[in-house]
């Protein structure tokens, strides 16, 4: 009779949760438990799905969870925000454990790195440097960052995978800190008019490549104007999309109510006149 294998000590005791203290007394101690959960899931007898994941397969989840955090912030739902921040933190721990498996780094390297960076880039808090206001803090941050990165360009730290509007605004912020910017919003607003004129000229010529280029220039100019007006371009567009979606839902409901739908499967009107749809749209705006 073969000898039984000794039981392996669990990496995580799922039956021994520690009570979480009130928010004011919390110090991050439960992060250790999360790391233990993740290590258990990635153990040889852990979760088959988790064990199949790689840093590459997790990329989409990082973006998805970050977007859900943004949604929770904008909804002002603190319970949802707590949950979504947990999901985002899971991605940090998950990827750190995958890196541990390949022997490159682990969670303490991640946390230690950001702690050291924060201390070094806040000499007005942890050192003797004085900073009069938030703008000066940002300028000092960029100087220290440039020193750390060496020959890397000012814009090298802006991720290409950022949403385009956010990336454009971050680029504008960074170059403005070294003086490459309009003096005020008036110059930025004039640039919008200039780019709109160039787009109109391209449309008049029917040049598809030029239209795309000039449209991109116009969007970039509008984002720069948003920055000068202290408006978050990405957030402004999201709120407009939400507003449009809500109003169109009313239009769609009225179409189903009055015409039996959009004409799918032979039911209702095949094509409704624009003035009819516009009347429903005006109702939605009034509501």
N, C-alpha and C positions, 0 to 999 in steps of 0.2 A: 504494500500500500504506500503510495507516494506521500512524502512528508508535506504537510500543509505549509503554504508560504505565510510568514509572519505578517500580521496586519500592518499596513503602512500608517504612520501617524498622520492624521489629517492636517493639511495646511491651514484649515479654517474650521472653526467650531460653529456651525450654523445654529446650534441650540443655545449659544451663550452670548446673546446680544447684550451690550452694555447700555444702561439707561443714558439717554442724552440729556445733559443739563440744560437749563434755560439759556436762551441765546446770549445773554450778557456774560455767561460763564463759559461759553464754548471756546476751545482753543485748537480745534482741528485734530483732536486725538482719534476721532473715528476714521480718519483717512487710512490709518493702519488696518482697520477692519475691511475697508474697501479693497485695499491691496491684497489682503488675505482671500477675499472672495474671488478676485480676479485670478490669483494664482491657483486657487482650487479649480476654477473653471478651465484653466489651461493645463491642468495636470493630465498625465496619461490616461486616467480614468475619469476625466472631467467631461465638459460639454463638447460633443462632436462638432457643432457649428462653430463655437468659439475657437476650437483648436485648428479649424481650417482657415481662419482669418489671417490676413497679412496686413502690413502697413498700407499696401496699395489698395486692398479691398475695403479698408476702413475709411478711405478718403471721403467718400460721399457721405458717410454718417457724420463726420466732423462738421461738414458744411450744413447738413440737415439739422443737426442738434443746435448749432449756432443760430440758425434762422429761427428755430423754435424758441430759443431764449429771447431773441428780438421780439417775436410775436407776443410772448408773455409780458415783456416789459411794456410794450405799447398797449396791451390790454389792461395794464395795471392790476393784473391778477397775481397776487403775491404767492398764493399756493401753487399756481401753475409755474411761476418763475422758480420757486424752490425745486420743483420736480425737474424742470428743464435744465437748470444748472447742474443737478445731479447727473442727468443724462450726458451733459457735455463733459463733466468731470470724469465720468466713466471712460470716455474716449481717451482722455489724457492718461489715465491709469492703464487702460487696455493697451495702448500703443507702447507705454513704458515697459509693460511686462513682456510684450513681444520683442522689444529691444533687449530686455534682459536675457531672453532666450537665445538671441543671436550674439550676445556678449558685448554689445556696444555701449549701452548705458542702462540705467534703471530709474525708478521713481525718485530716489533721493538725489540723483544727479540732476534731474529736471528741477526739483524744488530748490536744491542748493544753488543751481545756476541762476534762477530768477531772483532768489533772495540776494545773492551777491550783486546782481545787476541793479536791483532796486536801491541797495545801500550805496553803491558807487555812483549812481545817477541822481542821488538826492543829497549832494554835499551840503545843501542849505538846511537839511534836517539832521544828517549824521556827521556832518563836518563843520567847517568854519565859514563856508561861503554864504553870503547874504543874497537873498532873492526878494525883490520888492513886490512882485506880483506874479500871477500865473503865466503871463507872457514871458517874463524873464526866466521862469522855471523851464518853459518849453525851449527857449533859446539855449539855455545851459545843457538841457537834455540832448539836443541835437549836436552840440559841440562835443560832448562826452561820447556820444554814440559814434560820431565821425572819427574820433580818436581811437575808439575801440576797433572800428571796422577797417582802419587803415586806408588803403587806396580805393575802397569801394565807393561808388558814387552816391550822391545824396539820395537818389531815387531807388537805389538798389534794394532797400528794405521794404518797398511797397509790393506786396504779392500780386503777381499777374492774375491769379485766380480770384481776386476780389471782384464783387459786382462792379460793373463798369463805372457807374455813377460814383460809388464810394471810392474807387481807385482814382478817378479823376479829381475828386475833391481832396483826397489825401496828397496827391501829387502837387496840387495847387498850394496846399498848406506848407508842404516841405520847401518848395522853391521860394515861397514868400518869406520864409525865415532867413533866407540869405539875400533878401532884397530884390528878387526877381518877381515883381508884381506891380500891378497898378497902384497908384497912390490911394485911390478910393474907389467906391462903387461906380462913379461916373465913367471912368475909363473902361471898366469892365462892361458897363451897359452899352457904351459906344461900340465895343468889340462885338457884342451880340448883333447890333444893327448891321455892322460891316459884314459879318459872316452870313446873316440872313440875305443881304444883297447878293453876295457871291453864290449862295444856294439858288436864288431866283435866276441868276444868270446861267448857272449850269442847267437848271430845269428848262430854261428857254432854248438852250442848245440841244437838249435831249441827250446829253452825254452821261450815260449811266455811271461810269467810273467817277466822273467829276461830281455827280450828284451825291454819290456815297461819301466821297471825301469831304465835300462841303457840309453835308449833313452832320458828319462826325465833328467837324470844326465848330459847327453851330452848337451842338450838344455840349462840347467841351467848354465853349464860351458861356453857355447858360449855367453850367456847374460852377464856373469861376464866379459868375455873378451871384449865385446862391451863397457861395462862401463869403463874399464881401458883404452880403446882406445878413450873414450869420444864420442861414437856413441850411439844414441838412438836406441836400438834394435827394439822396436815396429815400429818406423818410418822407419828404414832401411828395415824391412820386408814388410811394407805396400808399400814402393816405389818399391821393387822387384816384389810384386804381381801386382802392376799397370803396371810395365814394361812387365811382362809376359802376362797380359791381353791384352795389346796393341799389342804385337807381335802375340799372338794367334788369335786376330781379323784379322790380315793380313793373317795368315794361313787359317783361315776359309773362308775369302773372296776368296782366290785363289782356295780353294777346290770347292766352288760353281761356280767359273768362269770356271775352267778347267774340273770338274767332275760332275757338276750338284748337288752338295751337298754331304752329308755324307752317302747317301744310304738309307735315310728314305723313307718309302712308296714305295719301289721298284725302286726309281730313283737314278741314279748315281752309283758309285762303292760302293759295300758293305763294302770293307775294302781296304783302301789305304796303300801302302807299306810305312814303316817308312822312307825309304830314300826319298820318294816323299815329305812327310810332313816335313822332316828335310831340304829339299831344300827350301821350302816355308819359314821355320823358319829362314834360313840363309838370305833370301831376306829381311825378316822383320828386322833383326839385322842391315843389311846394310842401310836400310831406316832410 
